[in-house]
Amino acid sequence: MTKPKDHSGPRDPYFLSMQAALADAGIAWPTLVVDRARLTANVKTLKADLPDGMGYRIVAKSLPSLGLLRHIRAISGTDRLMTFNQPMLSLLSVEMPDASQLLGKPLPIVAARHYFDTLPASHTDAAGNIQWLIDTPERLAQYAVLAQQTGRTLNINLELDVGLHRGGFEPGPALAAAIETIKADPSLNFSGFMGYEPHIPALPTALGWRDRALKGAWSIYTAALEQAQEAIGADAMAGLTRNAAGSPTYRYYKDLSVASEVSAGSCLVKPSHFDTELLEPHVPASFIATPVIKSFEHTRLPGLEFADGATAAWNPNSRKTVFIHGGHWLADPVDPPGLEYNKTFGRSSNQEMLNGGPELSIAPDEFVFLRPQQSEALFLQFGDIAVYEDGAIVDSWPTFPVSA
Ligand SMILES: Cc1ncc(COP(=O)(O)O)c(C=O)c1O
């Protein structure tokens, strides 16, 4: 085993400015901070990368806050959202009734019925902007009944299995039958396809595995489009939503031959799971800031005090200790540099221990910054998002309710 190197060092001026802004704003608890300038830059990066005519759909679950969505809509100019559950669908129907909502996963029929049962009469038009995602003939039959019961025409988007194997149709007789069923039912409207392929960048490039999977996904999608064209004719094809991609893959789409729109959300705030080669032009724009409760020059482990000296001598990064307000998030400390969790002491959601090296210098009430690994669930664990720009906290964006 090689002796660990000391990772401690001076604090990053970027985080010192953010810390000063939080103090000025009177914030002294674990807070999710979004850097609005970086967020804006990420939206522009995404838009600039899209080929002419490619639509952009915002993945709402990865950006679970109306403030975030409003800002991204304003910068990107899109009115398309991808929505993932009934509470989110209902909330967005009321708050953004003009937006197109494509379900990113099929909703159980009871949840879809609940949506209609609880939709305020003043917002009933918003339901017309929804594309319901359908993955099986059985679910299609359920939605046909729902359309009858509600007296509405439902837009049906068919989920394609382009290689992820998370369900959906593959080209073939079942897909043809589903399209025919929709065509024959005046209360259903065939609105397009959704084919998601996040498995591709996770495959090794060696032996051409990744290229093969990408070509495979596109040839499955193309075969489905050909089947659709046979059923509905070339003219009607122009009106279909051909949705594909997610943050890890949107940059693969360089023309409109397969997809007419890409969906992406996480890359706009860039949690660490999205630190991929393809997403290099995106910058981290979200951080957890949490106050230090206690700061100690030495690490002392309960019942193991006799070994503390030897442990610190072996691993300089375990020399000092801070206890932070909260913890145990899906996140990793980024500033001060070199902070690590302590496997022996364990994790805590109340006062988490972090250890650092000789250069660690942080006092109680100063902030430790962590970088989220993902956004969707983590963003809902804090109160309102603190919006940071130009050295100040400039706004506060409530997040979705946890149920959404
Ligand atoms: C259907 C679908 N499309 C796109 C995405 C991409 O979301 P993100 O860009 O946040 O990774 C997801 C994420 O789970 C998804 O389920």
The ligand as a Gaussian input file, in Angstrom:
#p B3LYP/6-31G(d) Opt

LIG

0 1
 C      -36.485000       9.129000     -20.388000
 C      -35.356000       9.977000     -19.939000
 N      -34.829000      10.878000     -20.790000
 C      -33.819000      11.671000     -20.414000
 C      -33.269000      11.586000     -19.156000
 C      -32.074000      12.431000     -18.882000
 O      -32.022000      13.174000     -17.740000
 P      -30.659000      13.899000     -17.371000
 O      -30.298000      14.771000     -18.504000
 O      -30.971000      14.649000     -16.152000
 O      -29.642000      12.831000     -17.172000
 C      -33.774000      10.661000     -18.243000
 C      -33.200000      10.542000     -16.909000
 O      -33.484000       9.667000     -16.128000
 C      -34.841000       9.817000     -18.643000
 O      -35.348000       8.890000     -17.824000

